[in-house]
């Protein structure tokens, strides 16, 4: 299994971040985890999560505090099997 990691992006507190991921046949992108400065958020507040089209799933998230954010988004199949996670890092300043 290969893990994809994007180079850090930059944002400011209050910015809205959009993630779009292509859909794989039979899988839904639902695993959304957020870690801020090494501390995993129990329930990250997602502004929107929707299938905008038949080809992609969209997550909309607003950053609320400065720090290094790590996002892990995982496709999950109908029977709970997890696909290859996608990792993103975001550096947030005030």
N, C-alpha and C positions, 0 to 999 in steps of 0.2 A: 504494500500500500504506500502510495506517495502522499506526502503532506504538502499542500501549497501554502506558502507564507508570502504575504505581500510586504513590501517595504513600508515603514511607517508613513502615514499621512499626517497632516497637521490640521487642527481645528481650534476654535475658541469656545469657551463655555457658552452654552446656549445655542450653538450651531446644531442644525438638523442634518443627520447623516443618513444616506439612502444606500441600501445594499440590494442588488438585483442578482439573482442566481438562476441559471437555466434549469428547467425541470428535466429530470430523467424519467423515462417511462416507468410508471408504477411506483414512483417515489414522491414524497412531499417534503419540502424543505421546512422543517419545524423545529429542529434543535437549535436554539439561539441562546448562547451563553456569553455573559459579559464579565470581564475581570478588570478591576481598576486598581492600579498600583499593587498588583499581586493578590488582591482580595476579591474572591468570586462573589458577585451579587446573587442573592438568593432568588430574587424575582425581578429581572430587569424590566423597566417600563418601556414597552414598545408603543410608539405612537400609532403605527399602522402595520399590519401584516396581511398581505393580500396577494392573490394571484391576479396580476394585472392583465395577463394574457395567457394563452395556452403554453407559452414558451418560457415564462419566467415567474419567479416568486419574489416579491418586494418586501423588505423590512425597512421601516423608518424609525430612527432612534435619535433622541435629543441628548447631547452630552450636558451634564449638569454640574460637573466639578472638574478642576484641573487635574492632570495626571496622565499616566500612560494607560490607555484602554486596550484591551485585547478582546476581540470578538471571535467566537467560534460558532460557525453555522454548519449544521449537519443535516443532510437529507436522511429521512427516516421512512422506511418502507411500510406497507400496510400491515405487515406482521411484526413490526418493531425492529427489523434489521437496519443497522446504521450504515450509511454510505460513507464516502471519503469526506472528512470535514474540511472546511475552508477556514483558514485563520487570517485575521486582519489586525493590524496594530495601528492605533491612532494616538498621536501625541496632542494633548489638549492643554492650551494655555488660557490665562485669564484675559 
